[in-house]
Amino acid sequence: MPARAGCGIGRPSHERHSMLFLVVSLFLFGALLGTAGHVPVPVTVLGGIAITAWLTVFFWRERRKSGMKGASR
């Protein structure tokens, strides 16, 4: 029986997981933007600075980790 379009049957599991990730990400993004519209500007700016710092730390850790893997080869 052929898979019906849009129902997820017959798709690889990684494709379903990436679709779920996109849906959840968009939902959270919308919730955060909605929140940013209701809190004072300084709170929004502090939240943005905190997220930027967290992403920067994550970036450097991942970069250092991938550098270590390349050095061991």
Long-range contacts (C-beta under 8 A, 24 or more apart in sequence): none
